[in-house]
Amino acid sequence: MTVTQHIITIALCSLATILTRSIPFLLFRENKETPEFIKYIGKFLPSAVFGMLVVYCLKDVNITAFPFGLPELVCILVTILLHLWKKQMIFSILGGSLLYILISYLL
């Protein structure tokens, strides 16, 4: 890519980021009631995204060859236990991910 293409790419990415961050504040003013659909999305979307991440992460696990999916199973159980203990999604995700990285490094 040329320097001009880099500049255009960075400018477009910056513009897209600014727009996606500011449009909700323009559409949903502080003095207006938030639409029910948006409340519904806010309530269920985080869990749906987390579920999609689990499916995506497990799609290539081979349970017929060593290590038979055991690292993934252990890390999923640790993630669940961390979430039940702390009830913080970021803590759960980071804990399970770091454990998986450690196990992968050791295997």
Summary of the structure (lengths in Angstrom):
residues: 107
radius of gyration: 20.2
end to end distance: 38.9
largest distance: 58.3
contacts: 209
relative contact order: 0.06
helix: 78%
strand: 0%
